[in-house]
Every structure is written in C-alpha cells, then in structure tokens.
C-alpha cells in the first residue's frame, strides 16, 4: 500500500465499480465538481457588517417602527444552524467520531468491528500505544479518535477557549450509499422550529430544493423559504442593493435622507383617505416600505466593511483563514460566506456541501486529506461563532459510508490505517456539535452512565454495524432529520412543542423523545 499514489485534494475520484458520473450528485460525490454553482447576478455594493456593531443609528421614532414592521437585525433570535453535507459517503464512525455499543461511545466494539471502520488493532480506542496513551480525545466534549483528521482540522481552527465551550452527540444511522435521494437535509425543519434570518430564511451552497446534495424530507419542504444559493463572497455581496444614493452621500447622510422620506410620506398618508376597508393596513404597508429602505441603508450601506473576504475575523493576520488559505481554496470561501450570513443572523440556517467524499479508492490517504479539510471548515464556523459571541449548532452528515477490508496504508498520509475498500451503509453515522458562549453545553442525565447514553443516540453492534433497533433514527433518514430538529428545539427549551409542530413525526412518546435529546437548554 505504501507505493500506491493517493488522490490529491481536488482530484476527481474514478471508481471502476461505479457508473460514469452523469448527474450533479454523481459529480459532487466523486469530486468532479467541488460545489461550484452558477454565478448569479450581483450588485455593485457589498454587504453585511456585524449587526451588533453600531452604524448610523436610526432615530428613536424609526427604531420603534422596526418592531412594527417586522424588521430585526438578528433575525428570529434562534441559535444559528449550519449543516455540512459531505457528498459521496464519508466515514464518520470510528476513525473520526467514536461510536460504541449500548453503554455509549466508550462501550467498545470488537477488534474486527473497528477494523471495518478503518482502525487496525493497534489503533483501536480500546488499547493504548507504546507510551501508554489512549486513542481517545474529548477536547470537544464528544469523544473522537485521537488521530481523527476531522478532529485535527477542527482543532487547528478553534482557540482552546472555544474548544472548551463545545460539546456534541453522535447518531449511528444508516443511509443509502452514493445518492442524493436520502432525505438527509434538516433545514426546512429547523426553519419550522423558528430559525429565520433578517434577510433570508435559508441558504445553501447548491441550487437544489434543499440547498445541498441530499434531499430534504418531502413533508417539510416549504417553497416560501427555498434556500438561496450562497457559495462565494460575491453571492453574499450581491444580496442587497441599497441604491446609488449611498455612492453619492455618506452612509449617515443617506440614512438621514431615507428617514426624511419616511416622515414626509407618513405625514401625507395621514391626510389621505384611500376609501377602502383596509385603509390602515395599506398605510402601514407603505410606511413599512419606507422604513425598510431606511433600515437597509442603516445596516448595509457601508460598501467596504461587509464582505466576508474583508472581515478581519475571517481573513488576514488575525483571521481564521490566512489570505493564502482563503483565496487559494474555494471550500474555505464557501464556508466563510455561509458562516458570515448565518452566525450574524442574516440567514436562519445554511447548508455547506463539500464534494469528493466517495473516497473508497483503495488507499487511506485520499480520505484523510479530505476529512482534514472538512474539519478545518467545521472548526472555522465554530471559531467565528466564538468571535461574534453567538451560540452555534453544527450538523455533519453524508449519504452512506465506507468500510475497510483490513489492508493498511502505510504512506505518510495513510498514517497506518485501514484502506477504504468500498461503500457500506451499515457503518454510517451523523453527529452534531454545539458551541455555547456561556460554557460547554451540559448533557442530560443525573449520572455519568445516563449522560453517555444521551451523547450517543442509538448504538452499534460489536461488529461495527448500526443496530437498527437502537433508535428511531437508526434505519429511517426522515426520523434522523426529526431527531436533529428535536435536539435543536431542546437547546431552546422548546422540545415540548415538537409534536404540535411535527404532528406526523415517528419519534414516539415524550419519554422516548427525552431519550433522544442530548443537551439541556442553552437559550
């Protein structure tokens, strides 16, 4: 194996046992396209500074109108939500996030079970190395394999203080291999649970119905909040056009002009009788139109400070990404654009699709390199949330998974781990991480034994396969989405409303839903 050349980071994956890629999803999964989408027309103005930073503040009378007109700089005030859709069937269980038997993550599988998940016997989490060190890392609360490249990427981007305020849970759950037909994407459910943005409800890096590679459950789709395609800074800066007035006047003067237009129009409306039954409603709509124009100029009138590429917390000497990283890797630009909108409350939730995760290429190095980049993108979102001072929920999933036949890749990038031999939905899992500025989210349960069972929702057999009776999510992707949404609502203390919002759910009664919930509320 040491002589086998691995695939480079953005090199397409060609599988002799797969048909030639013909669909968008095929191209994504095998890395023939890395999430690139059609460029939509953009405005001449850039967009978005931190909404919690003072601009040319509106006058008090207009500030009061913001609430009346439904204008909020922070969206619906819910916890920002970002999901990573790793197209093609990435490994999550074992070699990245540890998954155990009924006793939780550290209720160890058999040696052959870990081998199937890409870990040779001398790297199984149940053993220690020659120096007496275990292969378990809990820096993020959730237990990862200590040599997980996804974990390594996350820890590269988050500060130690940020890591200490993160916790997570893993959900062993089967899903079909190499297909976007899995209804994996939870964003419509997250929106129904209350997530919304001040400009957009949902965004996604693909132009699909879900905004990602995998589908959304059909019963959750709401055409009114279909995700807007965002996968680069120019998509962000093209969202709002505040008009040429900003180019002629300062931002402060522009806001003043907009306020004057509002007041003049308001005064004239007071003297007009429209002679229709909805006179007051019509006048409110007109007033709110002028109010929103003033609000746009107030919040988005600065054409230089609002581009993700110009945010010093994102790019530059003190940024999460160096200039070389950001401008040299489209996946970093895509991630930055999404986190800029979602974490700051401009969008309620976003999907970041990363292609090329169908990496059963007969080596291990190809998958390790791609897992590392995914980890860096996940870590960037978490660190940006910390810098902005906002909580954040990250959900990571993939369509299917992979297995190893036990052969080892001893190359420098293979790291002595098992090669990925082929697809296997039996080894699949998803996981989520939650950042809380107030401190690490607390697992439910009064004892350690109870808490570890809340951190792993379901379990695997000793053989390394998902136990399909382990949870409602284990063998039903629709119910996996419901489980994720339930946990999002629980972070707000709103899980009691789940059944009324999702009357056709399959998660069972309140007692069972409690067992599917990981954390105590953080908001």
C-alpha positions as CSV (number, residue, x, y, z in Angstrom):
1,X,0.0,0.0,0.0
2,X,2.9,2.4,0.6
3,X,3.6,2.5,-3.1
4,X,0.0,3.4,-4.1
5,X,-0.4,7.0,-5.0
6,X,-3.4,8.7,-3.3
7,X,-5.7,11.2,-5.0
8,X,-4.9,14.8,-4.5
9,X,-7.4,17.1,-2.6
10,X,-9.4,18.3,-5.5
11,X,-8.6,15.4,-7.9
12,X,-11.8,13.6,-9.2
13,X,-12.3,10.1,-7.9
14,X,-12.8,7.4,-10.6
15,X,-14.2,4.1,-9.4
16,X,-14.2,1.1,-11.7
17,X,-17.2,-0.3,-9.8
18,X,-19.3,2.8,-10.3
19,X,-21.1,4.0,-13.3
20,X,-19.8,7.0,-15.2
21,X,-21.0,10.2,-13.4
22,X,-24.0,11.7,-15.1
23,X,-25.9,13.7,-12.5
24,X,-24.9,16.7,-10.4
25,X,-24.9,14.4,-7.3
26,X,-22.6,11.9,-9.1
27,X,-20.2,14.7,-10.0
28,X,-20.2,16.1,-6.4
29,X,-19.7,12.7,-4.7
30,X,-16.8,11.8,-6.9
31,X,-15.3,15.2,-6.7
32,X,-15.6,16.2,-10.3
33,X,-17.1,19.4,-9.1
34,X,-16.4,20.9,-5.7
35,X,-19.7,22.6,-5.0
36,X,-19.4,25.1,-7.8
37,X,-22.7,26.6,-8.9
38,X,-23.9,29.1,-11.5
39,X,-22.9,32.6,-10.8
40,X,-26.0,34.8,-10.2
41,X,-26.0,38.5,-11.0
42,X,-24.6,40.6,-8.2
43,X,-24.9,44.2,-7.1
44,X,-22.3,46.9,-7.2
45,X,-22.5,47.2,-3.4
46,X,-21.0,44.8,-0.8
47,X,-23.0,43.6,2.2
48,X,-23.2,43.0,5.9
49,X,-21.2,44.0,8.9
50,X,-21.8,42.6,12.3
51,X,-25.4,43.6,13.1
52,X,-24.3,44.1,16.7
53,X,-21.9,46.9,15.7
54,X,-23.2,50.4,15.7
55,X,-23.8,52.1,12.3
56,X,-25.6,55.3,11.5
57,X,-28.3,54.6,14.1
58,X,-31.9,55.3,13.2
59,X,-33.7,58.0,15.0
60,X,-35.8,56.8,18.0
61,X,-39.1,57.1,16.2
62,X,-37.9,54.9,13.4
63,X,-36.3,52.4,15.8
64,X,-39.7,51.9,17.3
65,X,-41.1,51.2,13.8
66,X,-38.6,48.3,13.3
67,X,-40.7,46.0,15.5
68,X,-44.0,47.1,14.0
69,X,-42.7,46.4,10.5
70,X,-41.1,43.1,11.5
71,X,-37.5,44.3,10.9
72,X,-34.9,42.7,13.1
73,X,-31.1,42.9,12.8
74,X,-30.8,39.5,14.5
75,X,-33.5,37.5,12.6
76,X,-35.7,35.4,14.8
77,X,-33.2,35.3,17.6
78,X,-32.8,31.5,17.4
79,X,-29.5,29.6,17.6
80,X,-27.7,29.8,14.3
81,X,-27.6,26.4,12.5
82,X,-25.1,25.2,9.8
83,X,-25.0,21.7,8.4
84,X,-22.2,20.1,6.4
85,X,-23.3,17.7,3.6
86,X,-20.3,15.5,2.7
87,X,-21.3,14.2,-0.7
88,X,-20.5,10.7,-1.6
89,X,-20.5,8.6,1.6
90,X,-17.8,9.8,4.0
91,X,-16.5,7.9,7.0
92,X,-17.7,9.4,10.3
93,X,-18.0,6.4,12.8
94,X,-14.8,5.0,14.4
95,X,-12.0,6.7,12.6
96,X,-13.4,10.1,13.3
97,X,-16.2,10.1,15.9
98,X,-16.2,7.1,18.2
99,X,-19.4,5.0,18.3
100,X,-19.8,2.3,20.8
101,X,-22.4,-0.3,22.0
102,X,-25.4,0.3,24.3
103,X,-23.2,1.8,27.0
104,X,-22.1,4.8,24.9
105,X,-19.1,5.9,22.9
106,X,-16.6,4.1,25.1
107,X,-18.5,0.8,25.3
108,X,-16.0,-0.6,22.9
109,X,-16.7,-2.6,19.7
110,X,-14.8,-5.7,18.8
111,X,-11.4,-5.5,17.1
112,X,-12.9,-6.7,13.9
113,X,-15.6,-4.0,14.2
114,X,-13.1,-1.3,14.5
115,X,-11.1,-2.8,11.6
116,X,-14.2,-2.5,9.4
117,X,-14.3,1.2,10.4
118,X,-10.7,1.7,9.3
119,X,-8.8,1.2,12.6
120,X,-6.3,-1.6,12.8
121,X,-6.0,-3.4,16.1
122,X,-3.1,-1.4,17.4
123,X,-5.1,1.9,16.9
124,X,-8.4,0.8,18.3
125,X,-9.7,3.1,21.1
126,X,-9.8,0.1,23.5
127,X,-6.0,-0.1,23.5
128,X,-3.1,2.2,24.4
129,X,0.0,2.9,22.5
130,X,3.6,2.1,23.5
131,X,3.8,5.3,25.5
132,X,0.6,4.4,27.4
133,X,-1.6,6.9,25.6
134,X,-5.1,6.1,24.6
135,X,-6.6,6.8,21.2
136,X,-9.5,8.8,22.7
137,X,-9.8,12.6,22.5
138,X,-12.5,14.5,24.3
139,X,-11.3,18.1,23.8
140,X,-14.7,18.9,22.2
141,X,-16.7,17.0,24.8
142,X,-17.7,14.4,22.2
143,X,-15.2,11.6,22.0
144,X,-13.2,11.4,18.8
145,X,-10.4,9.1,17.8
146,X,-7.2,10.9,18.7
147,X,-5.9,10.5,15.2
148,X,-9.1,11.7,13.5
149,X,-8.2,14.1,10.7
150,X,-11.6,15.7,11.0
151,X,-10.8,16.5,14.7
152,X,-7.4,17.7,13.8
153,X,-8.8,20.1,11.3
154,X,-11.4,21.4,13.8
155,X,-8.7,21.9,16.5
156,X,-6.5,23.8,14.0
157,X,-9.2,26.5,13.7
158,X,-10.7,26.8,17.1
159,X,-9.0,28.5,20.0
160,X,-8.6,26.5,23.2
161,X,-11.3,28.6,24.9
162,X,-13.7,27.9,22.1
163,X,-13.0,24.1,22.3
164,X,-13.8,24.2,26.0
165,X,-17.3,25.6,25.2
166,X,-18.2,22.9,22.7
167,X,-20.0,19.6,23.2
168,X,-21.6,17.2,20.8
169,X,-23.5,14.0,20.2
170,X,-23.3,11.2,17.6
171,X,-26.2,9.4,16.0
172,X,-25.5,5.9,14.4
173,X,-27.9,5.8,11.5
174,X,-27.9,4.1,8.1
175,X,-28.5,5.9,4.9
176,X,-28.2,4.8,1.2
177,X,-24.9,5.0,-0.5
178,X,-24.0,7.4,-3.2
179,X,-27.3,9.0,-3.7
180,X,-28.8,12.4,-3.1
181,X,-32.2,10.7,-2.7
182,X,-31.7,10.4,1.1
183,X,-33.9,13.0,2.7
184,X,-31.0,14.0,5.0
185,X,-31.2,17.7,5.0
186,X,-32.9,19.2,8.1
187,X,-33.0,22.9,7.2
188,X,-36.8,23.2,6.4
189,X,-37.4,21.5,9.8
190,X,-35.1,23.9,11.5
191,X,-37.0,26.8,9.9
192,X,-40.3,25.4,11.0
193,X,-38.8,25.3,14.5
194,X,-38.4,29.0,14.3
195,X,-35.0,29.7,12.7
196,X,-35.1,32.7,10.4
197,X,-32.8,35.5,9.3
198,X,-33.2,39.2,9.0
199,X,-32.7,38.9,5.2
200,X,-33.1,35.2,4.3
201,X,-34.7,32.2,5.9
202,X,-32.3,29.6,4.5
203,X,-29.2,29.4,2.3
204,X,-27.3,26.6,0.7
205,X,-24.3,26.1,-1.5
206,X,-26.2,24.2,-4.1
207,X,-29.2,25.3,-6.3
208,X,-31.2,22.3,-5.3
209,X,-34.5,22.2,-3.4
210,X,-32.6,21.5,-0.2
211,X,-29.7,23.8,-0.8
212,X,-27.4,20.8,-0.6
213,X,-26.5,17.4,-2.1
214,X,-29.1,15.3,-0.2
215,X,-32.8,15.9,-0.4
216,X,-35.0,17.4,2.3
217,X,-37.9,15.3,3.7
218,X,-40.9,16.0,1.4
219,X,-43.3,16.7,4.2
220,X,-41.1,19.5,5.5
221,X,-40.4,21.4,2.2
222,X,-41.8,24.9,2.2
223,X,-41.4,26.7,-1.1
224,X,-41.7,30.1,0.5
225,X,-38.3,29.6,2.2
226,X,-36.4,27.7,-0.5
227,X,-32.7,28.1,0.2
228,X,-30.9,30.9,-1.7
229,X,-27.7,29.8,-3.3
230,X,-24.6,31.1,-1.4
231,X,-21.2,29.6,-2.1
232,X,-18.8,32.6,-2.5
233,X,-18.3,36.1,-1.3
234,X,-19.8,37.6,-4.5
235,X,-23.1,35.8,-3.7
236,X,-23.2,37.4,-0.3
237,X,-22.3,40.9,-1.6
238,X,-25.0,40.7,-4.3
239,X,-27.9,40.1,-1.9
240,X,-28.7,43.7,-1.1
241,X,-28.5,46.8,-3.3
242,X,-29.1,49.9,-1.3
243,X,-29.1,52.1,-4.4
244,X,-26.9,54.8,-5.9
245,X,-27.6,57.2,-3.1
246,X,-25.0,55.6,-0.9
247,X,-22.4,56.3,-3.5
248,X,-23.3,60.0,-3.7
249,X,-23.7,60.6,0.1
250,X,-22.1,59.3,3.2
251,X,-23.9,56.5,5.0
252,X,-25.0,58.9,7.7
253,X,-26.5,61.3,5.2
254,X,-28.1,58.5,3.3
255,X,-29.9,57.3,6.4
256,X,-31.0,60.9,7.1
257,X,-32.5,61.2,3.6
258,X,-34.3,57.9,4.0
259,X,-35.7,59.0,7.3
260,X,-36.9,62.3,5.8
261,X,-38.6,60.3,3.0
262,X,-40.4,58.2,5.6
263,X,-41.6,61.2,7.7
264,X,-42.8,63.1,4.6
265,X,-44.7,60.1,3.3
266,X,-46.1,59.4,6.8
267,X,-47.4,63.0,7.1
268,X,-49.0,62.8,3.6
269,X,-50.6,59.4,4.4
270,X,-52.2,60.9,7.5
271,X,-54.2,63.3,5.2
272,X,-55.2,60.7,2.7
273,X,-58.3,58.6,2.8
274,X,-57.9,55.6,0.5
275,X,-61.6,54.8,0.8
276,X,-61.0,51.1,1.1
277,X,-61.9,49.0,4.1
278,X,-58.2,48.2,4.7
279,X,-57.1,51.8,4.8
280,X,-54.9,51.4,7.9
281,X,-53.3,48.2,6.6
282,X,-52.4,49.8,3.3
283,X,-50.9,52.8,5.0
284,X,-48.9,50.6,7.3
285,X,-47.5,48.7,4.3
286,X,-46.5,51.9,2.6
287,X,-44.9,53.2,5.8
288,X,-43.0,49.9,6.3
289,X,-41.7,50.1,2.8
290,X,-40.0,53.4,3.5
291,X,-39.0,52.2,7.0
292,X,-37.2,49.1,5.5
293,X,-35.4,51.2,2.9
294,X,-34.0,53.4,5.8
295,X,-33.1,50.2,7.7
296,X,-31.2,48.8,4.7
297,X,-29.2,52.0,4.3
298,X,-28.6,51.9,8.0
299,X,-27.4,48.4,8.3
300,X,-25.9,47.6,4.8
301,X,-24.9,51.0,3.4
302,X,-21.1,50.5,4.0
303,X,-19.7,49.0,0.8
304,X,-16.3,48.2,2.2
305,X,-16.7,46.6,5.7
306,X,-19.3,43.9,5.0
307,X,-17.7,41.5,2.5
308,X,-16.7,38.1,4.2
309,X,-13.3,38.5,2.4
310,X,-12.8,41.8,4.2
311,X,-13.9,40.7,7.7
312,X,-10.6,40.7,9.8
313,X,-12.1,37.9,12.0
314,X,-12.3,35.7,8.9
315,X,-9.3,36.6,6.6
316,X,-5.9,38.1,7.4
317,X,-3.2,38.1,10.0
318,X,-5.6,37.7,12.9
319,X,-8.3,35.9,10.9
320,X,-9.5,32.3,11.0
321,X,-8.1,31.8,7.5
322,X,-4.8,33.2,6.2
323,X,-5.1,35.1,2.9
324,X,-3.3,32.2,1.1
325,X,-5.8,29.7,2.6
326,X,-8.9,31.8,1.8
327,X,-8.0,32.9,-1.7
328,X,-6.4,29.5,-2.6
329,X,-9.3,27.2,-1.6
330,X,-12.9,27.6,-2.8
331,X,-14.2,25.4,0.1
332,X,-12.9,28.0,2.6
333,X,-14.6,30.8,0.6
334,X,-17.8,28.9,0.6
335,X,-17.6,28.2,4.3
336,X,-16.8,31.8,5.1
337,X,-19.7,33.1,3.1
338,X,-22.2,30.8,4.8
339,X,-20.9,31.4,8.3
340,X,-20.9,35.2,7.8
341,X,-24.6,35.1,7.0
342,X,-25.8,32.5,9.5
343,X,-23.8,33.4,12.6
344,X,-24.6,37.1,12.2
345,X,-28.4,36.4,11.9
346,X,-28.8,37.4,8.3
347,X,-29.9,33.8,7.5
348,X,-31.5,31.4,9.9
349,X,-29.7,28.2,8.7
350,X,-27.3,27.2,6.0
351,X,-26.0,24.1,4.2
352,X,-22.4,23.7,3.1
353,X,-22.0,20.9,0.6
354,X,-18.5,19.5,0.1
355,X,-17.8,17.2,-2.8
356,X,-15.4,14.2,-3.2
357,X,-16.3,12.2,-0.2
358,X,-16.9,8.9,-2.1
359,X,-13.3,8.2,-1.2
360,X,-13.1,4.3,-1.2
361,X,-10.2,4.5,-3.6
362,X,-8.2,1.5,-2.3
363,X,-6.0,3.8,-0.2
364,X,-6.5,5.7,3.0
365,X,-4.6,8.9,2.3
366,X,-7.3,10.3,-0.1
367,X,-9.9,10.2,2.6
368,X,-7.6,11.5,5.3
369,X,-6.8,14.7,3.3
370,X,-10.4,15.4,2.6
371,X,-11.5,14.8,6.2
372,X,-8.9,17.3,7.3
373,X,-10.3,20.0,5.1
374,X,-13.8,19.3,6.2
375,X,-12.6,19.6,9.8
376,X,-11.0,22.9,9.1
377,X,-14.3,24.2,7.6
378,X,-16.3,23.0,10.6
379,X,-13.8,24.5,13.0
380,X,-13.9,27.8,11.2
381,X,-17.6,28.1,11.7
382,X,-17.3,27.3,15.4
383,X,-14.4,29.8,15.9
384,X,-16.3,32.5,14.1
385,X,-19.3,32.0,16.3
386,X,-17.0,32.4,19.3
387,X,-15.6,35.7,17.9
388,X,-19.0,37.1,17.2
389,X,-20.3,35.9,20.6
390,X,-23.1,33.7,19.3
391,X,-24.1,30.1,20.0
392,X,-24.0,27.7,17.0
393,X,-25.2,24.2,16.2
394,X,-23.2,22.3,13.5
395,X,-24.6,19.1,12.0
396,X,-22.4,16.8,9.9
397,X,-23.9,14.0,7.7
398,X,-23.1,12.1,4.5
399,X,-25.0,9.8,2.1
400,X,-23.9,6.4,3.1
401,X,-20.4,5.4,4.4
402,X,-17.4,3.2,3.7
403,X,-15.7,0.2,5.1
404,X,-12.2,-1.3,5.2
405,X,-11.1,-4.9,4.5
406,X,-8.3,-4.6,6.9
407,X,-5.5,-3.8,4.5
408,X,-3.3,-1.0,5.8
409,X,-2.0,2.1,4.0
410,X,1.5,2.8,5.5
411,X,2.1,6.0,3.4
412,X,2.7,9.3,5.2
413,X,-0.8,10.4,4.6
414,X,-2.3,7.0,5.1
415,X,-1.0,7.0,8.7
416,X,-1.0,3.3,9.1
417,X,-4.8,3.0,8.9
418,X,-7.1,0.7,7.0
419,X,-7.8,1.5,3.4
420,X,-11.3,2.4,2.3
421,X,-12.4,-0.6,0.2
422,X,-16.0,0.1,-0.8
423,X,-19.4,1.6,0.2
424,X,-21.2,0.3,3.3
425,X,-24.3,2.0,4.7
426,X,-24.1,-0.2,7.8
427,X,-21.1,1.8,9.2
428,X,-22.8,5.2,8.8
429,X,-23.4,7.8,11.4
430,X,-24.1,11.6,11.8
431,X,-23.0,13.9,14.5
432,X,-23.6,17.4,15.8
433,X,-21.6,19.9,17.8
434,X,-22.9,22.8,19.8
435,X,-20.9,25.9,20.8
436,X,-22.2,27.9,23.8
437,X,-20.5,31.3,24.7
438,X,-21.6,30.8,28.3
439,X,-19.7,27.4,28.6
440,X,-19.8,23.8,27.4
441,X,-23.4,22.5,26.9
442,X,-24.5,20.1,29.6
443,X,-25.6,16.6,28.8
444,X,-28.9,15.5,30.2
445,X,-28.9,12.8,32.9
446,X,-28.2,12.7,36.6
447,X,-25.3,10.2,36.4
448,X,-22.4,9.6,34.2
449,X,-24.0,6.4,32.8
450,X,-27.1,8.4,31.8
451,X,-25.1,11.2,30.3
452,X,-23.1,9.0,28.0
453,X,-26.3,7.5,26.6
454,X,-27.6,11.0,25.8
455,X,-24.3,11.7,24.0
456,X,-24.7,8.7,21.7
457,X,-28.3,8.5,20.4
458,X,-28.6,4.8,19.4
459,X,-25.7,2.4,19.2
460,X,-23.7,-0.1,17.1
461,X,-23.2,-3.8,17.3
462,X,-19.8,-5.2,18.3
463,X,-19.3,-6.0,14.5
464,X,-19.2,-2.2,13.7
465,X,-22.7,-2.1,12.1
466,X,-25.5,0.2,13.1
467,X,-28.1,-1.5,15.4
468,X,-31.2,-0.7,13.5
469,X,-33.3,-1.1,16.7
470,X,-31.1,1.3,18.6
471,X,-33.2,4.4,17.9
472,X,-36.0,5.6,15.6
473,X,-33.2,7.4,13.6
474,X,-31.1,4.3,13.0
475,X,-32.9,2.9,10.0
476,X,-35.0,5.9,8.8
477,X,-33.4,9.0,7.4
478,X,-36.7,11.0,7.8
479,X,-36.6,10.2,11.5
480,X,-32.9,11.1,11.7
481,X,-33.8,14.6,10.5
482,X,-36.6,14.7,13.1
483,X,-34.1,13.7,15.8
484,X,-31.8,16.6,14.8
485,X,-34.6,19.1,14.8
486,X,-35.8,17.8,18.2
487,X,-32.3,18.4,19.6
488,X,-32.2,21.9,18.0
489,X,-35.5,22.7,19.7
490,X,-34.3,21.3,23.0
491,X,-31.4,23.8,23.0
492,X,-34.1,26.5,23.3
493,X,-36.1,24.5,25.9
494,X,-38.9,24.1,23.3
495,X,-38.9,20.3,22.8
496,X,-42.4,20.2,24.3
497,X,-43.7,21.9,21.2
498,X,-42.2,19.3,18.9
499,X,-45.3,17.1,18.5
500,X,-47.5,20.1,17.6
501,X,-45.1,21.4,15.0
502,X,-44.4,18.0,13.5
503,X,-47.7,16.0,14.1
504,X,-46.7,13.1,11.8
505,X,-43.3,12.5,13.4
506,X,-42.1,9.0,14.2
507,X,-40.1,9.6,17.4
508,X,-42.6,8.1,19.8
509,X,-43.9,9.5,23.0
510,X,-42.5,12.2,25.2
511,X,-40.4,9.7,27.3
512,X,-38.8,8.3,24.2
513,X,-38.1,11.8,22.8
514,X,-36.4,12.6,26.1
515,X,-34.0,9.7,25.5
516,X,-33.2,11.1,22.0
517,X,-32.3,14.5,23.4
518,X,-28.6,15.3,24.2
519,X,-28.4,18.6,26.0
520,X,-30.0,20.9,28.5
521,X,-31.2,24.3,27.0
522,X,-28.6,26.9,26.3
523,X,-31.0,29.7,25.4
